[in-house]
C-alpha cells in the first residue's frame, strides 16, 4: 500500500504528460474536456498537474484496448 500512496503523490505537469504519452498539449486538454483522459488537479491557483498514477493507468488501458482490438 505504501507504493500506491507514493505513486498517488507524484505529480506531472503538462510538459511531462505530453512527453510521457507522446501527444500534444492541445490533444491532452481536448481529451480531458471530453472525459477520455484523467482530469488534472490544481496544486495552486497557477499550477495544474496530473496524478502520475492516473496517467500511467490511462496509458496501460490504451495498450490493453489496442491488444484486444488487434490493432
GROMACS elastic network, one bead per residue, 0.5 to 0.9 nm:
[ bonds ]
;  ai    aj funct       b0    kb
    1     4     6  0.51568   500
    1     5     6  0.63058   500
    1     6     6  0.86404   500
    2     5     6  0.51169   500
    2     6     6  0.61020   500
    2     7     6  0.85919   500
    3     7     6  0.60580   500
    3     8     6  0.85562   500
    4     7     6  0.51152   500
    4     8     6  0.62086   500
    4     9     6  0.87488   500
    4    53     6  0.82804   500
    5     8     6  0.51413   500
    5     9     6  0.64670   500
    6     9     6  0.51763   500
    6    10     6  0.68081   500
    7    10     6  0.54429   500
    7    11     6  0.86590   500
    7    51     6  0.80671   500
    7    52     6  0.66951   500
    7    53     6  0.56642   500
    8    11     6  0.78263   500
    8    51     6  0.60922   500
    8    52     6  0.67018   500
    8    53     6  0.57468   500
    8    54     6  0.80170   500
    9    51     6  0.70561   500
    9    52     6  0.78807   500
    9    53     6  0.85642   500
   10    50     6  0.84934   500
   10    51     6  0.61166   500
   10    52     6  0.55669   500
   10    53     6  0.76243   500
   11    49     6  0.58226   500
   11    50     6  0.54768   500
   11    52     6  0.53789   500
   11    53     6  0.86092   500
   12    15     6  0.78410   500
   12    16     6  0.55097   500
   12    17     6  0.60970   500
   12    48     6  0.87565   500
   12    49     6  0.53114   500
   12    50     6  0.50673   500
   12    51     6  0.63308   500
   12    52     6  0.58654   500
   12    55     6  0.87135   500
   13    16     6  0.52592   500
   13    17     6  0.63146   500
   13    18     6  0.87847   500
   13    47     6  0.83655   500
   13    48     6  0.67512   500
   13    50     6  0.64158   500
   14    17     6  0.50175   500
   14    18     6  0.61139   500
   14    19     6  0.85087   500
   14    25     6  0.67283   500
   14    28     6  0.83789   500
   14    48     6  0.78936   500
   14    49     6  0.67186   500
   14    50     6  0.76696   500
   15    18     6  0.52593   500
   15    19     6  0.61750   500
   15    20     6  0.85587   500
   15    24     6  0.89538   500
   15    25     6  0.76067   500
   16    19     6  0.51787   500
   16    20     6  0.60364   500
   16    21     6  0.86855   500
   17    20     6  0.50583   500
   17    21     6  0.61570   500
   17    22     6  0.80750   500
   17    23     6  0.81977   500
   17    25     6  0.82770   500
   17    28     6  0.82605   500
   17    49     6  0.89558   500
   17    50     6  0.77239   500
   17    52     6  0.84697   500
   17    55     6  0.75743   500
   18    21     6  0.54426   500
   18    22     6  0.54260   500
   18    23     6  0.50764   500
   18    24     6  0.56651   500
   18    25     6  0.60751   500
   18    27     6  0.89268   500
   18    28     6  0.74307   500
   19    22     6  0.51696   500
   19    23     6  0.71142   500
   19    24     6  0.84300   500
   20    23     6  0.81829   500
   20    55     6  0.87773   500
   20    56     6  0.89206   500
   21    24     6  0.87943   500
   21    55     6  0.84832   500
   21    59     6  0.72312   500
   23    26     6  0.83517   500
   23    27     6  0.63981   500
   23    28     6  0.69716   500
   24    27     6  0.52026   500
   24    28     6  0.64041   500
   24    29     6  0.88157   500
   25    28     6  0.50285   500
   25    29     6  0.62380   500
   25    30     6  0.85693   500
   26    29     6  0.51802   500
   26    30     6  0.61018   500
   26    31     6  0.85953   500
   27    30     6  0.50420   500
   27    31     6  0.61119   500
   27    32     6  0.85450   500
   28    31     6  0.51805   500
   28    32     6  0.61909   500
   28    33     6  0.86317   500
   28    37     6  0.70979   500
   29    33     6  0.61010   500
   29    34     6  0.87165   500
   29    37     6  0.83359   500
   29    39     6  0.88067   500
   30    33     6  0.50257   500
   30    34     6  0.63277   500
   30    35     6  0.85547   500
   30    36     6  0.86641   500
   30    37     6  0.86051   500
   31    34     6  0.52184   500
   31    35     6  0.59726   500
   31    36     6  0.50338   500
   31    37     6  0.51099   500
   31    38     6  0.82568   500
   31    39     6  0.89766   500
   32    35     6  0.50460   500
   32    36     6  0.60046   500
   32    38     6  0.61486   500
   32    39     6  0.55584   500
   32    40     6  0.81620   500
   33    36     6  0.78107   500
   33    37     6  0.81555   500
   33    39     6  0.82564   500
   34    37     6  0.79102   500
   35    38     6  0.72235   500
   35    39     6  0.77676   500
   36    39     6  0.89818   500
   36    58     6  0.88064   500
   37    54     6  0.88956   500
   37    55     6  0.78975   500
   37    58     6  0.69685   500
   38    50     6  0.74975   500
   38    51     6  0.83864   500
   38    54     6  0.64214   500
   38    55     6  0.67363   500
   38    58     6  0.74659   500
   39    49     6  0.89183   500
   39    50     6  0.70110   500
   39    51     6  0.88377   500
   40    48     6  0.62961   500
   40    49     6  0.52849   500
   40    51     6  0.71296   500
   41    44     6  0.89689   500
   41    47     6  0.85846   500
   41    48     6  0.57304   500
   41    49     6  0.55345   500
   41    50     6  0.60954   500
   41    51     6  0.76996   500
   42    45     6  0.66723   500
   42    46     6  0.77669   500
   42    47     6  0.59096   500
   42    49     6  0.64486   500
   42    50     6  0.87418   500
   43    46     6  0.78060   500
   43    47     6  0.53777   500
   43    48     6  0.58606   500
   43    49     6  0.68566   500
   44    47     6  0.50077   500
   44    48     6  0.72125   500
   45    48     6  0.80200   500
   49    52     6  0.88992   500
   50    53     6  0.86549   500
   50    54     6  0.75033   500
   50    55     6  0.71538   500
   51    54     6  0.54794   500
   51    55     6  0.66095   500
   51    56     6  0.88377   500
   52    55     6  0.51735   500
   52    56     6  0.61035   500
   52    57     6  0.85762   500
   53    56     6  0.50110   500
   53    57     6  0.60926   500
   53    58     6  0.85844   500
   54    57     6  0.50608   500
   54    58     6  0.61486   500
   54    59     6  0.86722   500
   55    58     6  0.50319   500
   55    59     6  0.62836   500
   55    60     6  0.86514   500
   56    59     6  0.51755   500
   56    60     6  0.62072   500
   56    61     6  0.86299   500
   57    61     6  0.60538   500
   57    62     6  0.85973   500
   58    61     6  0.51172   500
   58    62     6  0.62941   500
   58    63     6  0.87534   500
   59    62     6  0.51126   500
   59    63     6  0.63070   500
   59    64     6  0.86835   500
   60    63     6  0.51119   500
   60    64     6  0.61730   500
   60    65     6  0.86010   500
   61    64     6  0.50334   500
   61    65     6  0.60380   500
   61    66     6  0.84601   500
   62    65     6  0.51243   500
   62    66     6  0.60807   500
   62    67     6  0.86381   500
   63    66     6  0.50944   500
   63    67     6  0.62389   500
   63    68     6  0.87277   500
   64    67     6  0.51408   500
   64    68     6  0.62655   500
   64    69     6  0.86752   500
   65    68     6  0.51585   500
   65    69     6  0.61906   500
   65    70     6  0.85862   500
   65    71     6  0.88019   500
   66    69     6  0.51734   500
   66    70     6  0.61219   500
   66    71     6  0.53793   500
   67    70     6  0.50934   500
   67    71     6  0.63892   500
   68    71     6  0.78508   500
